[in-house]
Amino acid sequence: MKNIIFCISVCIVSYQFSFAQNTDDRFHAKPDREIKQPYCEFNVPELERIAAKIESNKYLIIVSHPERTERKSISSRRLYNAREFFKSSPYDRPTDSILIAEGEPITGYAYVDFFVEGKLELRIHVNKNAELVVTACVIDPPNSRCSNSHELLFYPCLSKKTSMR
């Protein structure tokens, strides 16, 4: 049954994106909220809003659209961060309720879309080759990032943790 629901969800998302790509701008899927400037301080509050809104028995679909010239691994790292954010405490969503997919590469800012009950709720734009930041923003000093166990759950801190072993 879960496989059927997953296939139907993927088909709906695929149809929506193929429809949006084949029509003019007035028919593109528009999210309820969109973070156009890739500033990390807006990410966590918006993701918390989604976590509070979605019921535990509903699916959350996350689709990452990389910029055409980005390195290949960055889209999967963004999806990993988004999924781990919702799986971590205090949200504790079950893994099987979070569906992730890589969308078509785009020109311009890369972005990550969040669908709740099939509706595009949030789009977060991300700088080229940058992680989707789902922890507190840290700019200075550079050594303060990756200093606590929560940050070590996500990229780029996750890759630092594994390289320290």
Biotite code that builds the C-alpha atoms (Angstrom):
import biotite.structure as struc

atoms = struc.array([
    struc.Atom([0.000, 0.000, 0.000], chain_id="A", res_id=1, res_name="MET", atom_name="CA", element="C"),
    struc.Atom([2.851, 2.396, 0.876], chain_id="A", res_id=2, res_name="LYS", atom_name="CA", element="C"),
    struc.Atom([4.447, 1.705, -2.523], chain_id="A", res_id=3, res_name="ASN", atom_name="CA", element="C"),
    struc.Atom([1.221, 2.636, -4.289], chain_id="A", res_id=4, res_name="ILE", atom_name="CA", element="C"),
    struc.Atom([0.908, 5.872, -2.293], chain_id="A", res_id=5, res_name="ILE", atom_name="CA", element="C"),
    struc.Atom([4.560, 6.675, -3.013], chain_id="A", res_id=6, res_name="PHE", atom_name="CA", element="C"),
    struc.Atom([4.095, 6.071, -6.765], chain_id="A", res_id=7, res_name="CYS", atom_name="CA", element="C"),
    struc.Atom([0.961, 8.197, -6.863], chain_id="A", res_id=8, res_name="ILE", atom_name="CA", element="C"),
    struc.Atom([2.726, 11.020, -4.985], chain_id="A", res_id=9, res_name="SER", atom_name="CA", element="C"),
    struc.Atom([5.701, 10.946, -7.326], chain_id="A", res_id=10, res_name="VAL", atom_name="CA", element="C"),
    struc.Atom([3.377, 10.954, -10.350], chain_id="A", res_id=11, res_name="CYS", atom_name="CA", element="C"),
    struc.Atom([1.482, 13.971, -9.012], chain_id="A", res_id=12, res_name="ILE", atom_name="CA", element="C"),
    struc.Atom([4.680, 15.911, -8.361], chain_id="A", res_id=13, res_name="VAL", atom_name="CA", element="C"),
    struc.Atom([6.130, 14.907, -11.752], chain_id="A", res_id=14, res_name="SER", atom_name="CA", element="C"),
    struc.Atom([2.937, 15.946, -13.534], chain_id="A", res_id=15, res_name="TYR", atom_name="CA", element="C"),
    struc.Atom([2.876, 19.290, -11.748], chain_id="A", res_id=16, res_name="GLN", atom_name="CA", element="C"),
    struc.Atom([6.468, 20.046, -12.743], chain_id="A", res_id=17, res_name="PHE", atom_name="CA", element="C"),
    struc.Atom([6.065, 18.883, -16.337], chain_id="A", res_id=18, res_name="SER", atom_name="CA", element="C"),
    struc.Atom([2.901, 20.996, -16.624], chain_id="A", res_id=19, res_name="PHE", atom_name="CA", element="C"),
    struc.Atom([4.679, 24.025, -15.166], chain_id="A", res_id=20, res_name="ALA", atom_name="CA", element="C"),
    struc.Atom([7.607, 23.653, -17.562], chain_id="A", res_id=21, res_name="GLN", atom_name="CA", element="C"),
    struc.Atom([5.352, 23.500, -20.621], chain_id="A", res_id=22, res_name="ASN", atom_name="CA", element="C"),
    struc.Atom([3.250, 26.604, -19.956], chain_id="A", res_id=23, res_name="THR", atom_name="CA", element="C"),
    struc.Atom([3.854, 30.287, -19.460], chain_id="A", res_id=24, res_name="ASP", atom_name="CA", element="C"),
    struc.Atom([4.624, 31.896, -16.069], chain_id="A", res_id=25, res_name="ASP", atom_name="CA", element="C"),
    struc.Atom([1.042, 32.517, -15.002], chain_id="A", res_id=26, res_name="ARG", atom_name="CA", element="C"),
    struc.Atom([0.470, 28.746, -14.725], chain_id="A", res_id=27, res_name="PHE", atom_name="CA", element="C"),
    struc.Atom([3.646, 27.818, -12.786], chain_id="A", res_id=28, res_name="HIS", atom_name="CA", element="C"),
    struc.Atom([3.198, 26.274, -9.394], chain_id="A", res_id=29, res_name="ALA", atom_name="CA", element="C"),
    struc.Atom([3.386, 29.061, -6.832], chain_id="A", res_id=30, res_name="LYS", atom_name="CA", element="C"),
    struc.Atom([4.222, 28.227, -3.237], chain_id="A", res_id=31, res_name="PRO", atom_name="CA", element="C"),
    struc.Atom([2.335, 29.694, -0.282], chain_id="A", res_id=32, res_name="ASP", atom_name="CA", element="C"),
    struc.Atom([5.680, 31.040, 0.956], chain_id="A", res_id=33, res_name="ARG", atom_name="CA", element="C"),
    struc.Atom([8.914, 31.582, -0.919], chain_id="A", res_id=34, res_name="GLU", atom_name="CA", element="C"),
    struc.Atom([12.341, 32.553, 0.373], chain_id="A", res_id=35, res_name="ILE", atom_name="CA", element="C"),
    struc.Atom([13.884, 34.143, -2.714], chain_id="A", res_id=36, res_name="LYS", atom_name="CA", element="C"),
    struc.Atom([17.024, 35.486, -1.096], chain_id="A", res_id=37, res_name="GLN", atom_name="CA", element="C"),
    struc.Atom([19.189, 32.613, 0.098], chain_id="A", res_id=38, res_name="PRO", atom_name="CA", element="C"),
    struc.Atom([19.593, 33.842, 3.680], chain_id="A", res_id=39, res_name="TYR", atom_name="CA", element="C"),
    struc.Atom([19.752, 31.010, 6.163], chain_id="A", res_id=40, res_name="CYS", atom_name="CA", element="C"),
    struc.Atom([18.053, 32.885, 9.032], chain_id="A", res_id=41, res_name="GLU", atom_name="CA", element="C"),
    struc.Atom([14.648, 32.392, 7.391], chain_id="A", res_id=42, res_name="PHE", atom_name="CA", element="C"),
    struc.Atom([15.006, 28.650, 6.762], chain_id="A", res_id=43, res_name="ASN", atom_name="CA", element="C"),
    struc.Atom([14.478, 27.250, 10.259], chain_id="A", res_id=44, res_name="VAL", atom_name="CA", element="C"),
    struc.Atom([11.350, 29.314, 11.117], chain_id="A", res_id=45, res_name="PRO", atom_name="CA", element="C"),
    struc.Atom([9.739, 28.384, 7.790], chain_id="A", res_id=46, res_name="GLU", atom_name="CA", element="C"),
    struc.Atom([10.608, 24.701, 8.191], chain_id="A", res_id=47, res_name="LEU", atom_name="CA", element="C"),
    struc.Atom([9.210, 24.805, 11.738], chain_id="A", res_id=48, res_name="GLU", atom_name="CA", element="C"),
    struc.Atom([5.999, 26.285, 10.341], chain_id="A", res_id=49, res_name="ARG", atom_name="CA", element="C"),
    struc.Atom([5.720, 23.328, 7.934], chain_id="A", res_id=50, res_name="ILE", atom_name="CA", element="C"),
    struc.Atom([6.465, 20.848, 10.737], chain_id="A", res_id=51, res_name="ALA", atom_name="CA", element="C"),
    struc.Atom([3.702, 22.367, 12.874], chain_id="A", res_id=52, res_name="ALA", atom_name="CA", element="C"),
    struc.Atom([1.229, 22.406, 9.999], chain_id="A", res_id=53, res_name="LYS", atom_name="CA", element="C"),
    struc.Atom([1.557, 18.853, 8.723], chain_id="A", res_id=54, res_name="ILE", atom_name="CA", element="C"),
    struc.Atom([-0.293, 16.068, 10.508], chain_id="A", res_id=55, res_name="GLU", atom_name="CA", element="C"),
    struc.Atom([1.702, 12.993, 11.491], chain_id="A", res_id=56, res_name="SER", atom_name="CA", element="C"),
    struc.Atom([-0.274, 10.722, 9.138], chain_id="A", res_id=57, res_name="ASN", atom_name="CA", element="C"),
    struc.Atom([0.284, 12.962, 6.086], chain_id="A", res_id=58, res_name="LYS", atom_name="CA", element="C"),
    struc.Atom([3.161, 12.797, 3.634], chain_id="A", res_id=59, res_name="TYR", atom_name="CA", element="C"),
    struc.Atom([5.749, 15.509, 3.247], chain_id="A", res_id=60, res_name="LEU", atom_name="CA", element="C"),
    struc.Atom([7.306, 15.644, -0.229], chain_id="A", res_id=61, res_name="ILE", atom_name="CA", element="C"),
    struc.Atom([10.633, 17.438, -0.674], chain_id="A", res_id=62, res_name="ILE", atom_name="CA", element="C"),
    struc.Atom([12.028, 18.110, -4.167], chain_id="A", res_id=63, res_name="VAL", atom_name="CA", element="C"),
    struc.Atom([15.470, 19.620, -4.759], chain_id="A", res_id=64, res_name="SER", atom_name="CA", element="C"),
    struc.Atom([16.128, 21.446, -8.034], chain_id="A", res_id=65, res_name="HIS", atom_name="CA", element="C"),
    struc.Atom([19.866, 21.987, -8.571], chain_id="A", res_id=66, res_name="PRO", atom_name="CA", element="C"),
    struc.Atom([21.295, 24.763, -10.711], chain_id="A", res_id=67, res_name="GLU", atom_name="CA", element="C"),
    struc.Atom([22.559, 23.287, -14.008], chain_id="A", res_id=68, res_name="ARG", atom_name="CA", element="C"),
    struc.Atom([26.269, 23.773, -13.281], chain_id="A", res_id=69, res_name="THR", atom_name="CA", element="C"),
    struc.Atom([26.330, 22.694, -9.633], chain_id="A", res_id=70, res_name="GLU", atom_name="CA", element="C"),
    struc.Atom([28.370, 19.739, -8.440], chain_id="A", res_id=71, res_name="ARG", atom_name="CA", element="C"),
    struc.Atom([26.414, 16.498, -8.614], chain_id="A", res_id=72, res_name="LYS", atom_name="CA", element="C"),
    struc.Atom([26.270, 15.649, -4.898], chain_id="A", res_id=73, res_name="SER", atom_name="CA", element="C"),
    struc.Atom([24.838, 18.952, -3.660], chain_id="A", res_id=74, res_name="ILE", atom_name="CA", element="C"),
    struc.Atom([21.192, 18.193, -4.448], chain_id="A", res_id=75, res_name="SER", atom_name="CA", element="C"),
    struc.Atom([21.246, 14.938, -2.472], chain_id="A", res_id=76, res_name="SER", atom_name="CA", element="C"),
    struc.Atom([22.951, 16.737, 0.430], chain_id="A", res_id=77, res_name="ARG", atom_name="CA", element="C"),
    struc.Atom([20.173, 19.350, 0.465], chain_id="A", res_id=78, res_name="ARG", atom_name="CA", element="C"),
    struc.Atom([17.558, 16.595, 0.508], chain_id="A", res_id=79, res_name="LEU", atom_name="CA", element="C"),
    struc.Atom([19.425, 14.827, 3.293], chain_id="A", res_id=80, res_name="TYR", atom_name="CA", element="C"),
    struc.Atom([19.449, 17.995, 5.431], chain_id="A", res_id=81, res_name="ASN", atom_name="CA", element="C"),
    struc.Atom([15.767, 18.656, 4.841], chain_id="A", res_id=82, res_name="ALA", atom_name="CA", element="C"),
    struc.Atom([14.748, 15.078, 5.667], chain_id="A", res_id=83, res_name="ARG", atom_name="CA", element="C"),
    struc.Atom([16.964, 14.940, 8.768], chain_id="A", res_id=84, res_name="GLU", atom_name="CA", element="C"),
    struc.Atom([15.517, 18.249, 9.988], chain_id="A", res_id=85, res_name="PHE", atom_name="CA", element="C"),
    struc.Atom([12.019, 16.759, 10.069], chain_id="A", res_id=86, res_name="PHE", atom_name="CA", element="C"),
    struc.Atom([13.235, 13.435, 11.502], chain_id="A", res_id=87, res_name="LYS", atom_name="CA", element="C"),
    struc.Atom([15.164, 15.090, 14.339], chain_id="A", res_id=88, res_name="SER", atom_name="CA", element="C"),
    struc.Atom([13.793, 16.140, 17.697], chain_id="A", res_id=89, res_name="SER", atom_name="CA", element="C"),
    struc.Atom([11.375, 17.798, 18.403], chain_id="A", res_id=90, res_name="PRO", atom_name="CA", element="C"),
    struc.Atom([9.610, 16.963, 15.094], chain_id="A", res_id=91, res_name="TYR", atom_name="CA", element="C"),
    struc.Atom([10.358, 13.215, 15.014], chain_id="A", res_id=92, res_name="ASP", atom_name="CA", element="C"),
    struc.Atom([8.572, 12.474, 11.731], chain_id="A", res_id=93, res_name="ARG", atom_name="CA", element="C"),
    struc.Atom([8.862, 8.851, 10.611], chain_id="A", res_id=94, res_name="PRO", atom_name="CA", element="C"),
    struc.Atom([11.226, 8.354, 7.668], chain_id="A", res_id=95, res_name="THR", atom_name="CA", element="C"),
    struc.Atom([8.524, 6.685, 5.567], chain_id="A", res_id=96, res_name="ASP", atom_name="CA", element="C"),
    struc.Atom([6.321, 9.804, 5.788], chain_id="A", res_id=97, res_name="SER", atom_name="CA", element="C"),
    struc.Atom([8.984, 11.954, 4.082], chain_id="A", res_id=98, res_name="ILE", atom_name="CA", element="C"),
    struc.Atom([9.327, 11.473, 0.330], chain_id="A", res_id=99, res_name="LEU", atom_name="CA", element="C"),
    struc.Atom([12.351, 13.042, -1.353], chain_id="A", res_id=100, res_name="ILE", atom_name="CA", element="C"),
    struc.Atom([13.172, 13.513, -5.025], chain_id="A", res_id=101, res_name="ALA", atom_name="CA", element="C"),
    struc.Atom([15.641, 15.333, -7.214], chain_id="A", res_id=102, res_name="GLU", atom_name="CA", element="C"),
    struc.Atom([13.954, 17.589, -9.748], chain_id="A", res_id=103, res_name="GLY", atom_name="CA", element="C"),
    struc.Atom([15.195, 18.804, -13.086], chain_id="A", res_id=104, res_name="GLU", atom_name="CA", element="C"),
    struc.Atom([18.246, 21.091, -13.084], chain_id="A", res_id=105, res_name="PRO", atom_name="CA", element="C"),
    struc.Atom([17.314, 24.737, -13.556], chain_id="A", res_id=106, res_name="ILE", atom_name="CA", element="C"),
    struc.Atom([18.975, 27.992, -14.593], chain_id="A", res_id=107, res_name="THR", atom_name="CA", element="C"),
    struc.Atom([19.380, 30.591, -11.838], chain_id="A", res_id=108, res_name="GLY", atom_name="CA", element="C"),
    struc.Atom([19.159, 29.956, -8.112], chain_id="A", res_id=109, res_name="TYR", atom_name="CA", element="C"),
    struc.Atom([18.737, 26.340, -7.088], chain_id="A", res_id=110, res_name="ALA", atom_name="CA", element="C"),
    struc.Atom([15.758, 25.702, -4.820], chain_id="A", res_id=111, res_name="TYR", atom_name="CA", element="C"),
    struc.Atom([14.106, 23.130, -2.604], chain_id="A", res_id=112, res_name="VAL", atom_name="CA", element="C"),
    struc.Atom([10.317, 22.699, -2.689], chain_id="A", res_id=113, res_name="ASP", atom_name="CA", element="C"),
    struc.Atom([8.208, 21.403, 0.204], chain_id="A", res_id=114, res_name="PHE", atom_name="CA", element="C"),
    struc.Atom([4.793, 19.892, -0.519], chain_id="A", res_id=115, res_name="PHE", atom_name="CA", element="C"),
    struc.Atom([2.196, 19.225, 2.177], chain_id="A", res_id=116, res_name="VAL", atom_name="CA", element="C"),
    struc.Atom([-0.790, 17.122, 1.100], chain_id="A", res_id=117, res_name="GLU", atom_name="CA", element="C"),
    struc.Atom([0.221, 17.671, -2.536], chain_id="A", res_id=118, res_name="GLY", atom_name="CA", element="C"),
    struc.Atom([0.257, 21.471, -2.215], chain_id="A", res_id=119, res_name="LYS", atom_name="CA", element="C"),
    struc.Atom([3.444, 23.466, -2.701], chain_id="A", res_id=120, res_name="LEU", atom_name="CA", element="C"),
    struc.Atom([3.835, 25.159, 0.682], chain_id="A", res_id=121, res_name="GLU", atom_name="CA", element="C"),
    struc.Atom([7.380, 26.471, 0.615], chain_id="A", res_id=122, res_name="LEU", atom_name="CA", element="C"),
    struc.Atom([10.233, 27.113, -1.805], chain_id="A", res_id=123, res_name="ARG", atom_name="CA", element="C"),
    struc.Atom([13.686, 27.930, -0.457], chain_id="A", res_id=124, res_name="ILE", atom_name="CA", element="C"),
    struc.Atom([16.255, 29.301, -2.909], chain_id="A", res_id=125, res_name="HIS", atom_name="CA", element="C"),
    struc.Atom([19.865, 28.284, -2.299], chain_id="A", res_id=126, res_name="VAL", atom_name="CA", element="C"),
    struc.Atom([23.160, 29.749, -3.517], chain_id="A", res_id=127, res_name="ASN", atom_name="CA", element="C"),
    struc.Atom([25.165, 27.778, -6.066], chain_id="A", res_id=128, res_name="LYS", atom_name="CA", element="C"),
    struc.Atom([26.894, 24.744, -4.498], chain_id="A", res_id=129, res_name="ASN", atom_name="CA", element="C"),
    struc.Atom([25.643, 25.742, -1.035], chain_id="A", res_id=130, res_name="ALA", atom_name="CA", element="C"),
    struc.Atom([24.046, 23.481, 1.540], chain_id="A", res_id=131, res_name="GLU", atom_name="CA", element="C"),
    struc.Atom([20.440, 23.908, 2.612], chain_id="A", res_id=132, res_name="LEU", atom_name="CA", element="C"),
    struc.Atom([21.083, 25.340, 6.077], chain_id="A", res_id=133, res_name="VAL", atom_name="CA", element="C"),
    struc.Atom([18.676, 23.900, 8.658], chain_id="A", res_id=134, res_name="VAL", atom_name="CA", element="C"),
    struc.Atom([20.499, 24.976, 11.819], chain_id="A", res_id=135, res_name="THR", atom_name="CA", element="C"),
    struc.Atom([21.281, 28.354, 13.318], chain_id="A", res_id=136, res_name="ALA", atom_name="CA", element="C"),
    struc.Atom([23.209, 30.686, 11.002], chain_id="A", res_id=137, res_name="CYS", atom_name="CA", element="C"),
    struc.Atom([26.831, 31.041, 11.991], chain_id="A", res_id=138, res_name="VAL", atom_name="CA", element="C"),
    struc.Atom([29.074, 33.505, 10.222], chain_id="A", res_id=139, res_name="ILE", atom_name="CA", element="C"),
    struc.Atom([31.751, 34.478, 12.774], chain_id="A", res_id=140, res_name="ASP", atom_name="CA", element="C"),
    struc.Atom([33.860, 32.999, 14.164], chain_id="A", res_id=141, res_name="PRO", atom_name="CA", element="C"),
    struc.Atom([34.298, 30.178, 11.632], chain_id="A", res_id=142, res_name="PRO", atom_name="CA", element="C"),
    struc.Atom([35.199, 27.606, 14.312], chain_id="A", res_id=143, res_name="ASN", atom_name="CA", element="C"),
    struc.Atom([31.831, 27.995, 16.052], chain_id="A", res_id=144, res_name="SER", atom_name="CA", element="C"),
    struc.Atom([29.987, 26.042, 13.333], chain_id="A", res_id=145, res_name="ARG", atom_name="CA", element="C"),
    struc.Atom([29.715, 22.301, 14.020], chain_id="A", res_id=146, res_name="CYS", atom_name="CA", element="C"),
    struc.Atom([30.263, 22.857, 17.723], chain_id="A", res_id=147, res_name="SER", atom_name="CA", element="C"),
    struc.Atom([27.218, 20.983, 19.043], chain_id="A", res_id=148, res_name="ASN", atom_name="CA", element="C"),
    struc.Atom([25.701, 17.547, 18.481], chain_id="A", res_id=149, res_name="SER", atom_name="CA", element="C"),
    struc.Atom([22.605, 18.893, 16.711], chain_id="A", res_id=150, res_name="HIS", atom_name="CA", element="C"),
    struc.Atom([24.677, 20.619, 14.005], chain_id="A", res_id=151, res_name="GLU", atom_name="CA", element="C"),
    struc.Atom([26.636, 17.395, 13.461], chain_id="A", res_id=152, res_name="LEU", atom_name="CA", element="C"),
    struc.Atom([23.457, 15.765, 12.083], chain_id="A", res_id=153, res_name="LEU", atom_name="CA", element="C"),
    struc.Atom([23.533, 17.939, 8.953], chain_id="A", res_id=154, res_name="PHE", atom_name="CA", element="C"),
    struc.Atom([25.865, 18.860, 6.087], chain_id="A", res_id=155, res_name="TYR", atom_name="CA", element="C"),
    struc.Atom([28.417, 20.485, 6.020], chain_id="A", res_id=156, res_name="PRO", atom_name="CA", element="C"),
    struc.Atom([29.080, 19.424, 9.635], chain_id="A", res_id=157, res_name="CYS", atom_name="CA", element="C"),
    struc.Atom([28.238, 15.788, 8.893], chain_id="A", res_id=158, res_name="LEU", atom_name="CA", element="C"),
    struc.Atom([31.082, 15.555, 6.372], chain_id="A", res_id=159, res_name="SER", atom_name="CA", element="C"),
    struc.Atom([33.475, 17.113, 8.907], chain_id="A", res_id=160, res_name="LYS", atom_name="CA", element="C"),
    struc.Atom([32.386, 14.591, 11.537], chain_id="A", res_id=161, res_name="LYS", atom_name="CA", element="C"),
    struc.Atom([33.063, 11.648, 9.228], chain_id="A", res_id=162, res_name="THR", atom_name="CA", element="C"),
    struc.Atom([36.442, 13.019, 8.156], chain_id="A", res_id=163, res_name="SER", atom_name="CA", element="C"),
    struc.Atom([37.511, 13.342, 11.802], chain_id="A", res_id=164, res_name="MET", atom_name="CA", element="C"),
    struc.Atom([37.124, 9.597, 12.414], chain_id="A", res_id=165, res_name="ARG", atom_name="CA", element="C"),
])
